[in-house]
Amino acid sequence: MLLRPAIKFSAVLVFFAALASSQSLTPEQGKILASVNANQGKSAALLKQLVNINSGTLNPQGVRRVADVLRPQFESLGFSCQFLSMEEVHRAGHLVCNREGTHGKRVLLIGHMDTVFEPDSPFQNFEENGGKTVGPGVADMKGGLVIMLSALKALNENHALDGTRITVFLTGDEERPGEPLSIARRDLIEAGKHSDAALEFEGGVQIGGRDAASIARRSAYQWSLTTTGKTAHSSGVFSKSVGDGAIYELARILDAFNKELHETGLTYNVGLVVGGTKASYDPKTATGTAAGKVNVVPAQAQAVGDIRTVTDEQYQRVQDKMRQIVSQHLPGTSAEIKFEEGYPSMPDTAGNKELLRELNEVNRSLGMDIMEPLDPSRRGAGDLSFVAPYVASISGLGAYGAGAHAPGESIEMKRQPDQSRRVALYVYRLTR
Ligand SMILES: [Zn+2]
């Protein structure tokens, strides 16, 4: 822990040294970086304002208030903005801001306005104490939104946004997407199809004390398994006429999953199990109910879980294996497995690798860490996964922090200027 502040401090020194020598920075690029530095005070004030607005995913008014604060900020930079209501999937909606131009890559900047902290959470306020800055969503990802704006402002101040083609897409339901996803992510996917590079502002991550980026992520899908048996007096269990019952069938399948599904890059989890004479699961509240008697062969059982894979090919293959296991019923039982829609995997394509290479050129110019690709299992699936099948994609350009999704979530404020400079120069070079 002692090492990290020292690295940060030296990064600032190296930055100024790079500015002075200007080896790989043009005078225009130097001015942009100076603008980032000059707007840090305002950026910090904006962060505080955003964090103090509760925008839990299920608090649509709050999410809209965050959009109301952000919208004029983007409009003042020459973007035209639209709020896409997502009432039909019971979510606030998305803020989409667009800048039409003629040159450079069409860049898509992806963020989210919601947090996991709903109005009933005890964790509501931005607070600074003893050098620590905490708040709900301060790093995930209001700090990232501020980095995005700070970089764009610096570019605009130096007329470097002129003629660029940039779309900012901020979802209002990243932490708990509305369903069906085919509606909730329809517009984001469209934006991805019309872009050349997608940059996501989820939190910065380090490997062994050095900054890293994500160019591959695993998929995340859900499955639900339902088994049935013949209800009868328990004395007849395993007999020809009664069979084994729904719970043994469920146990057989889960045990076979556990023994037969191991492969590199794959995880699958069973999250909840219910079984008895009557058993049901409600996905809306993530709760199950069951009733049964010790002397009655159970008629119903259900299990729900998730599955994460490195590629879609792996997902299809594992799905087939699971279906195969499910189909070998015990006597007197039946079973069915359903796979729900989810997040596609994001493999490390040539396009993604090229984006990382270009980012590392930026890092070289700034004297910052050369970023290694993060292990796909180290970052959960996110909004970027939806556009990754269509556009070169990279994540990890947001705030550095700790304890996301739990009270006490904190941000490393000292890293905000670093990351903003990195993003400013990156967007600048991508859009030439
Ligand atoms: Zn996030």
Residues whose N, C-alpha, C, O or C-beta is under 5 A from the ligand:
A	BS01	ZN	D140 M141 E202
